Amino acid sequence: MKTVPTALPADIRDDEDFDAGVEAIDRGQRARLIRRTRTQLGLSQTEFAKRFCVPVGTLRDWEQARATAPDFAVAYVRVIGQHPDIVAKIVA
């Protein structure tokens, strides 16, 4: 059985909490960045996905931390956050 090092231990006062490994924390931080960028632009998931050519299902998985956004996607979202109009014009 593979053991994942704990980066954030579960709260012992919460029966439903669980230990989080480094990968889970990284996935959560990436999800937060993507969701924050989208909401700061005032776009729904569908609008963001269409405007920036990202499959909406993939975007949902990333935002809900069901899947880890790859490094290139994180970089793309950071560029979108800085220059949304330029990126939208380029991908259109």
Rosetta blueprint (number, residue, H / E / L):
1 M L
2 K L
3 T L
4 V L
5 P L
6 T E
7 A E
8 L E
9 P L
10 A L
11 D L
12 I L
13 R L
14 D L
15 D L
16 E L
17 D L
18 F L
19 D L
20 A E
21 G E
22 V H
23 E H
24 A H
25 I H
26 D H
27 R H
28 G H
29 Q H
30 R H
31 A H
32 R H
33 L H
34 I H
35 R H
36 R H
37 T H
38 R H
39 T H
40 Q H
41 L L
42 G L
43 L L
44 S L
45 Q H
46 T H
47 E H
48 F H
49 A H
50 K H
51 R H
52 F L
53 C L
54 V L
55 P L
56 V H
57 G H
58 T H
59 L H
60 R H
61 D H
62 W H
63 E H
64 Q L
65 A L
66 R L
67 A L
68 T L
69 A L
70 P L
71 D H
72 F H
73 A H
74 V H
75 A H
76 Y H
77 V H
78 R H
79 V H
80 I H
81 G H
82 Q H
83 H L
84 P H
85 D H
86 I H
87 V H
88 A H
89 K H
90 I H
91 V H
92 A L
